[in-house]
């Protein structure tokens, strides 16, 4: 299929190489409940092939999508090995309801962890984007569908055995912000902040301000790390460090204090190694594929890694011409050393390694040292870490006392252990010509254990004597599918395809936890190891859907195509009276190339126009029983109390609905030299599932409701160019770009057209990606204070240094922050046995709030002394430097870095996601060793990202960025793949 037919004369030892036929049907792609080709398909879908997947060194399939599919954005706010990306297809369609796409594994919805799927097992990924493409999955496909198809056996004379192995290194991709890393320069800045405070705010003389600032520079951070000669100052009157009178390092007799490089000491290069062994083959009746894989992926901080052993067996058995059995069974065992609190939810946690490493000033020690020799102190073979709380020294750190994440990673344990069993069983019967009856049973069983133990020796667990946590999570999802498909061709021109499906999904969740304090054996996570505060907790949950659907596909002479579908979904999340939703779609296509007036135009191979409309529902409000009030059981001594309301329900809650339109053209010109598609789409979501804030006096702060509507509208352009295609050299270029506009059409009537929640605002007629901020007015050139735009009683704007007045009178919406344009670029070159591929992603046209930069532009006041400071503060206002956008450095200036538009920055970026270079040995050199293929390669993943500011990674979110998260890892690997 897809190759030109060749008639040749038989000769001994002959070799036949088939040539691609660009006029033939393109390769089959997996779509909802079946397959299709680009020429016959009426929906919008994109394919990520196994060749692209194999080039990426990823442990989670979702990380492959960035830049490879038009209209798809992948955000990665957690670089922990094994974690995936948040995938958005054609924009977020809801404010509160879930916006993740549905993953379908080998034809059946998959709710399991994507890290359990070995990428080496995957044949392709099809991204279904429009409603006509995804509507057959109903509510579960409301945000798009990603079809994952695993490899199958193929009929062959001999079995094909492949072994692929790679070894590499993981390191940080994103550098830290440009902070002041020199302890001498930092001390000068600390002196300057307090000197200016004495002059500008306290009215001290220059001499008194100098004395005051020296004291603060010496011990204002809580630590003394400089030894000062008698009669000398730490900093000279001109603000320069006194190198002749002060030296770095200080001993109080018991301990020696000197700074450590927290950033350098916190991170490491992790080892990545992966091995996959597969075998596939078969006869005309039995085809099989089997694979076993091992992955060991170390993170860039201690106690961070992901290990996976995966197995898969895929068997198809044609027992009779009319009877076929199918089985696809996979088991994965994984261990994730997963230190908690490394994500954006814990951006300021004392256990967040990234936050502390990037925000710790260069004057604090990480380790405890002997006061006489200056040598590190050890507890056994482990260094003693400085927690800044007088338990490991005689000083109390001003910034993040009782914390040392590297010490925590050394002494504490946080680990997830997963056993995941996934299976697909099926039987296919063809009782009469054209009719296929299929029954499938799918099961996904996820048993996850969590072990946590904290040390009672150091840190915050000293007060509890150490803590132990044991958790057990069991998730079971069972899907049943019963399908009837009738496919016939009448009069050689009329093709009719009828599909009817009944589908059910049942999900069960069980959770149990044990907790205890005061551990007998340090580091042991078993709760039986604890002697105090031993207690337990458990819960269970269920969710179910029932669905009935039908589809009609018709085409005339492979020229005109029509598809109609209808689906009814019932969800246990809604009350019985609102449980069922009815959704439908219609699509059509016209292949103009088949018309007589275009058939002879040789440079056009395909020119097809398609259009679709579809309705879908969404029930993903988060709570499994959103229509029933939920309580926490309370009481004692066998007597129940009234209970505590934990969730206020809404019995009138029902489906969130979306109407989606798509108009597109597919083309293929000059025998495949240029092909692609252009899509225009519009999706309007109404009756949005939303948690409406209410007065806390009600006893609850929010209630689920159906309110308002939202629209996403845009364009996608997907281009593929075959620049050269000769016997020894080929060069392909792939490029995609997409534009998406988001607008809130309507909110709840009682909101008056807008909802303000802190620094965010939702407004009718505007994007959901807005902030509500004070406008920065620059620096007052006279006194160096930060200025903000306020409004007087007549509504006129004026600049003021009184931030509170500006906040109360003139906060304004920022406008749409979303990067409207985004896409990817890839190229592949092959010359004889050499191959080179490059894949990139980008976005432009948006802005985001840089939280980290705001925090680093500190004035080093009483609460900030000891925190890192950005090098841009060297440009701060002075009487000699008045033309600057950075306010003066003055310790007690309250609003110098207040939340305002000052910290909005462009979110444009360009990322090099993968670069792979390989060489495949000539087959004639391998034939005597019975080797059919041998390839060596070097691959780099997440090589670089270029953004508006060093340290800023716009890929972590839409509206804001914070580098206090587990950063994206760069992976450099080398490998070999051998096939027998």
ABEGO torsion letter per residue (X at the ends): XGBBBBBBBBBBGBBBBBBBBAABBBBBBBBBGEBBBAAABABBBBBBBAAAAAABBBABAAAAABGABBGBBBBBABABBGBBBBBBBGEBABAABBABBBBBBGGBBBABBAAABBAAABABBBBBABAAAAAAAEAAAAAEBBBBBBBBBBBBABBBBBBBBBBBBBBBABBBBBBBABAAAAAAAAAAAAAAAAAAAAGBBAAAAAAAAAAAAAAAAGBBABBBBBGBBABBAAGBBBAAABBBEBBAGABBBBBBBAAAAABBBBBBBBBBBBBBEEBAABBBBBBBBBBBBBBABBGBBBBBBBBBBBBBBBABAABBBBBBBBBBBBBBBBBBGABAAAAABAABAAAAAAABBAABBABBBBAAAGBBBBBEABBBBBAGAGAAEABBBABGBGBBAAAAAAABBBBBBBBBBBBBBBBBBBABBGBBBBBBBBBBBBBBBBBBBBBAABEAAAAAGEBBBBBBBBBBBBBBBBBBBBBBBBGGABBBBBBBBBBBBBBBBBBBBBBBBGBABBGBABAAABABGBBBBBBBBBBBBBBBBBBBBBBBGGABBBBBBBBBBBBAABBAAAABBBBBBBBBBBBAAABAAAAABAABABBBBBBBBBBBBBABAGBABAABBBBBBBEBGGBBBAEBBABBBBAABBBBBBBBBBBBBBBBBGGGABBEBBBBBBBBBBGBBBBBBBBAAAGBABBBBBBEBBBBBBBBBBBBBBABBBAABBBBBBBBBBBBBBBBABBBAAAGGBBBBEABBBBBGBBABBBBBBBBAEBBAAAGBBBBBBBBAAGBBBBBABAAAAAAAABBBAEBABBABBEBBBBBBBBEABBBBBBBBBBBGBBBBBAAAAAABBAGBAAABGBBBBAAAAABBBAABABBABBBBBAABAAAABBBAAABBBABBBBBABBBBBBBBBAAAAAAAGBABBBBBBBBBGABBBBABBGBBAAABAABBBAABBBBBBBBBBBBBBBX
